[in-house]
Amino acid sequence: EGYSNKVKRLERKLKRKLDELMDERARIEEYIESIDNVTIRMILRLRYINGLGWNQIGNELGYSERQCRRKYKEFFEKMEESKL
């Protein structure tokens, strides 16, 4: 019975963690949807929701890996500047 209780406790803990992750994913998706720039939205979605690498993102969008990284960097630099 001790083993069974431990398994149930771990299952509850796992469910709580999964729920937290799903909530975080929903917040990330909401943030991505709030971005006006379609290309940046796609880059972020492919990177953080689909888990693709920069080269794969470039292939999906018709950009080089370097272009994708630069667009990403420029977007967040502008975001930082607007906070100041």
C-alpha positions as CSV (number, residue, x, y, z in Angstrom):
1,E,0.0,0.0,0.0
2,G,2.9,2.4,0.6
3,Y,4.0,2.0,-3.0
4,S,0.5,2.6,-4.3
5,N,0.2,5.8,-2.3
6,K,3.6,7.0,-3.5
7,V,2.6,6.4,-7.1
8,K,-0.7,8.3,-6.6
9,R,1.2,11.2,-5.0
10,L,3.7,11.3,-7.9
11,E,0.8,11.2,-10.4
12,R,-0.9,14.2,-8.7
13,K,2.4,16.1,-8.7
14,L,3.0,15.3,-12.3
15,K,-0.6,16.5,-13.2
16,R,0.0,19.8,-11.3
17,K,3.3,20.3,-13.2
18,L,1.6,19.5,-16.5
19,D,-1.2,22.0,-15.7
20,E,1.4,24.7,-14.9
21,L,3.2,24.0,-18.2
22,M,-0.1,24.2,-20.2
23,D,-0.9,27.5,-18.5
24,E,2.6,28.8,-19.4
25,R,2.2,27.6,-23.0
26,A,-1.2,29.4,-23.2
27,R,0.5,32.6,-21.9
28,I,3.3,32.3,-24.5
29,E,0.8,31.7,-27.3
30,E,-1.3,34.7,-26.2
31,Y,1.9,36.9,-26.2
32,I,2.9,35.6,-29.7
33,E,-0.6,36.4,-31.0
34,S,-0.4,39.9,-29.7
35,I,2.6,40.7,-31.9
36,D,1.7,42.8,-35.0
37,N,4.6,41.6,-37.2
38,V,3.5,38.4,-39.0
39,T,7.0,37.2,-39.7
40,I,8.1,37.6,-36.0
41,R,4.9,35.8,-34.9
42,M,5.8,32.9,-37.2
43,I,9.4,32.8,-36.1
44,L,8.4,32.8,-32.4
45,R,5.7,30.2,-33.0
46,L,8.0,27.9,-34.9
47,R,10.8,28.4,-32.3
48,Y,8.9,28.2,-29.0
49,I,5.7,26.3,-29.8
50,N,6.9,23.9,-32.5
51,G,10.5,23.6,-31.1
52,L,12.2,24.1,-34.4
53,G,15.9,25.1,-34.8
54,W,16.9,28.3,-36.7
55,N,17.8,26.4,-39.9
56,Q,14.4,24.7,-39.9
57,I,12.6,28.0,-39.3
58,G,14.5,29.5,-42.2
59,N,13.5,26.7,-44.4
60,E,9.8,27.0,-43.4
61,L,9.7,30.7,-44.0
62,G,12.1,31.0,-47.0
63,Y,14.8,32.8,-45.1
64,S,18.3,31.9,-44.2
65,E,19.1,30.9,-40.6
66,R,21.1,34.1,-40.3
67,Q,18.1,36.2,-41.5
68,C,15.8,34.5,-38.9
69,R,18.2,35.1,-36.1
70,R,18.7,38.8,-37.1
71,K,14.9,39.4,-37.4
72,Y,14.5,37.8,-33.9
73,K,17.3,39.9,-32.4
74,E,16.1,43.1,-34.0
75,F,12.6,42.6,-32.7
76,F,13.7,42.1,-29.1
77,E,16.2,45.0,-29.3
78,K,13.3,47.2,-30.4
79,M,11.2,45.9,-27.5
80,E,13.9,46.7,-25.1
81,E,14.4,50.2,-26.5
82,S,10.6,50.9,-26.2
83,K,10.7,50.0,-22.5
84,L,13.3,52.7,-21.9
